[in-house]
Amino acid sequence: MYIAKFPVIVRGLLCCLFLGSFPLLAVAAPLASAWGFQIDPPEGYQYVGGDGRDQFSFQSSLGARLELKIYPGNTYASVPTVVEDIQRRLKNQGTSEYFVYRKKQAAILQLRFLGAGGLSEGWGLCVELDRPAVSGNPGKPLLLALAYGPAGRQDLQILHFSALDSIAPTPLDRRAPGPITEYTYPRGNQRYISVSGIDAEALVYEYDAEAAQAVVDREFQVLRRYMNSPLWKEAWTRFYRAVYRDSFDRLAHIAFTVERHLNIPPLENRDFANKVLEWVQSFQYERDLMGSDFINLVSAALEGRGDCDSRSMLWAVILEQADIPAALMVSPGYSHAMGLADLPGTGAHFTFAGKSWLTAETIDKIALGLIRAHMSDVNYWIGIAFE
């Protein structure tokens, strides 16, 4: 994102930096099921049928459909038995492949079948859920998700992948890469890589940066479809939620390494947050105007580069890893993003999601809680909670 560069004025600081408090607008959240799974499809999917518990049907305003069906443990013995039955019942012409998603049996299906509305194409996912077995239900429940639309609608493919990848079968999966990403980009082996600006190395999976950037690029393409839609705020929020979900586990050891080297001696939360802020402020300012204009968080941390939203998200994720609640604020009007943290003390605070959040400017080298006065109009900012 573009930010106009202004010199930091230390003398007479209050004339150019804002220290007040005001509310931010908060927007939509993912959908959670009583079965323990969560899904966060692109905006515009409307609930059109089902029983509201074991079966759900959604229709997108862009023409995509999303069907969810939960099979209790006594219905099918395994993921392959579900897939084989669905292939037969749909007379599906597409193929299927099996894989393991975070120690859970899973399958991806290529869909091409003749339905009531004509020939349909898309993708499906079948995955184990983690609800404990109960009397009469000895096996694990299974989730089948089918994302499809009219044949030939290649423009819908990215929505299908985004919807399926947003599925988190269990609560622990809500901070891990999605199942489609894990299938497409297996993480490989761990290796030690130097963290930018810190004399230390962190364990990182060998394909994490590549996979993380692929998620960023895909979700940016989804976001672009909503730029002129009334749902643009919700779509923008969902973009950052998707990046946060994909990045959190990838950054786990990086965050641990940063905390181990910056939190010495043990600091109060605000002082530690300021230390991390100084670290991301030292990064090289970089944009990608030909692409998503967002550097994935793994590359940002390891290579010390990124724009305001990449740095702000990285700062927020590291704080979250240290059990300090953090969030993000973005502004289309100011073309800027900043970090937020639930921390006490003086400084500019923005209120949303029931909390008063302290601001963090990650581009200019100014202290935690300072924001330029010309960017302090609440009407130009959107608060983004990651979960």
Secondary structure by P-SEA (a helix, b strand, c coil): cbbbbbcccccccccccccccbbbbbbbbbbbccccbbbbccccccccccccccbbbbbbccbbbbbbbbbcccccccaaaaaaaaaaaacccbbbbbbbcccccbbbbbbbbbccccbbbbbbbbbbbcccccccccbbbbbbbbbccccccccaaaaaaaaaaaccccccccccccaaaaaaccccbbbbbbcccccbbbbbccaaaaaaaaaaaaaaaaaaaaccccaaaaaaaaaaaaaaaaccccaaaaaaaaaaacccccccaaaaaaaaaaaaaaccccccccccccccaaaaaaaccccaaaaaaaaaaaaaaaccccbbbbbccccccccccccccccbbbbccccbbbbbbcccccccccccccccccccbbbbbcc
